[in-house]
Amino acid sequence: QTATAWRFGRVVFENETLVEALGEMNRYSRRRIEVDDPALGGLRISGVYKTGDNEAFARSVALLLDLKVHDGRGALVIGRASAV
């Protein structure tokens, strides 16, 4: 089910690092998501997300991991809550 979720417009993450998840989400959208601190890339996430909706994904991840999202250089940037 996880391997074929993309056929239904979904992507499934099971204890993936944030950097791995961003790589997958960025495949499906022109609006990229980046992290402003490389240390955040090792945070782990799980969940089912809609492909192509990077804004909803970024905001969901920020809420779950107590981070913030802002626009920067044409991309969505995820950073520490205290840094934004």
N, C-alpha and C positions, 0 to 999 in steps of 0.2 A: 504494500500500500504506500509506504514512504517513497519508494523508487518511482512510482507512477503518478504521484500526486500532481506533478506539473501538468499532466494531461487535463486535469480538472481545474487548472488555474491556482493551485495551491503548492506550497512548499512546506515540508515537515522538518523541524529541527529537533533532535533528541540529544540534549547535552552537548551541543556544538559550541565552539568558541564564537565569540562575537565576530571576529575577523573572518571566520569561515562562513558564517551566516551572511555577512555583508557581501562577500564575494558572490554567493549564490543569488541574493536579492538583486544585486547590481546587474546580473545577467539579464534580468527581465524588465529593466526600466532605464530610461535615458537620464532620469534624475538620480544621480549617484548619492550614496550615503558614505560618509567618512567618519573616522574618529579623530578627535584633536589631540589625543594622548595615546601613543602606541600601547601603553600598559592596559588600556581598556579592552584591547583586542583579545585578551585571554579570558575575559569574563564568559561565563557559560549561560546559554539560553536553551529553552525547549519550547515548542509550540507549533501551531499550524497557522500559516500566514498566506495571504493572497499575493500571488505573483503580480508584479507591476505596480503595486501600491506601496512604494517605498516610504511615503510620508506616514502612512498608518503604521507600518512596521517600525520605523524609527521612533515614533511617539510611543508605541507600545513597549518597545525595549527600554526606552528612557524611563517610562513609568515603572516598569518591573525592576529595573536596576538602579533606581534613584539617580538618574542622569538627566541631562537637559539636551534639547535639540534646538539648533538655530540654523538659519540660512547663511551660507558662506561660500563665496566664489562659485555660485551656481549649483552647489551641492547642499544636501542636508548634512549637518555636522553634529555628531553626538559627542558630548563632553561631560565633564564632572559638573554636578549641580552647583557647586560653589564657584566654578570657573566662569559661568555664563551669567 
